[in-house]
Amino acid sequence: MSLANLFGFGPVADVTVILNGEDERQQVEYRVGKDKRDKAPLYFDGESISGKVVVRVHEGKQLEHYGIKVQFIGSIEMFYDRGNHYEFVSLVQELAAPAELTNTTMYNFEFKNVEKQYESYQGINVKLRYF
């Protein structure tokens, strides 16, 4: 147990996003850092993206929130202009109204037939991604 958790300053909850069928989808490897790589599921233009958001409230804690939402974003970043990025897709789905959580809660979401007009790309000067 860390010192922050001992005095009640640690996180109250953990949030996990689980995509439906993620294990059965084709995986694409991408670079995370200089020598580190990771994998992500591959989605094509027009495919729906669905899953669940799991909010696990730590035992004996409560989480007061102003609403819970999930977003699907398509973004282009220019490396020479690090501070700015252009969002060309932004979809939002409200999952819950403001409330107080005291235990683990699960919310389902679905973005139907999402238009992904560009392919994800990471090069020397630009990064285009969906998240």
Salt bridges, closest charged atoms under 4 A:
ASP14 OD2 - HIS58 NE2 3.01
GLU29 OE2 - ARG37 NE 2.92
GLU47 OE1 - ARG25 NH2 2.61
GLU77 OE1 - ARG82 NH1 3.50
GLU77 OE2 - ARG129 NH2 3.44
GLU87 OE2 - HIS85 NE2 3.57
